[in-house]
Amino acid sequence: FALQGSSLLASARILFGPPYKGVAATLFGMTWARAAIFYGCDVGKEALLRSGSSMALASWLPSIVISTFVQVANQPLVRGTVTIQNPASTHANLGAALADIYRQRGISGLWHGTGASVLKTVPKYATAVWVKDYVAERLPPPPSPAGTREHQGEVLRRSAVKSVAAGVAGAALTNPLDVIRNEMFKTDEGTLTTVRRLLSRDGLSFMHRGLARNMLAVAAPIGMTIFLTDALL
């Protein structure tokens, strides 16, 4: 029994310790956020088109409104997980990190960096949704008859193309905002102060810092979300 208990404890440390510290909160936050954004954008787009709105408005407005709301609601989770994932952090879990932030900076500290997060998240998802719709409209329709195995394969290949395009565009275009947000969390500086410091220290090179990692952390989940949704439907 003692051996099994120590094995479970070791497994928990592997699953929830570095580099997976805060993984449960991150998984929850990212899952509900992406589900709300992509589902809400599809529903909002259809409603606006039925009301006579233009395609441009129907594509952009729901993604901007919904992703803004989601990011503001999710900000304490983002703030806490970024804090505990810092290698210098001594917090045991997300709750301890949030409690410490609240003690030191009050309720506003939990939403510190919201401006940068909104500037990062809203363009990312608005761009991803727009590129997804744009590419889907430009791709030729599947030539095989509907209901056949060939048709299903062609639909998935079209989905793969638009998913990759949406994920890469959303990640690459907003990479500088990711850098700014993470620096704000580390230093507790304001947005303009952080940008000035980055420019004076690194020049414009900060804009592509961590881009390769962002392609894995951002482009892949967005692309997989779109593709798997199409595959399941």
Protein Blocks (a to p, Z undefined) as FASTA:
>chain_A
ZZmmmmmmmmmmmmmmcfkghklmmmmmmmmmmmmmmmmmmmmmmmmmmnopafklmmmm
mmmmmmmmmmmmmmmmmmmmmmmmpmkbcbfblmlmmmmmmmmnojmlmmgoklmmmmmm
mmmmmmmmmmmmmmmmmpccdfbdghiaklmmmmmmmmmmmmmmmmmmmmmmmmmmmmmm
mmmmmnopafklmmmmmmmmnommlmmgoklmmmmmmmmmmmmmmmmmmmmZZ
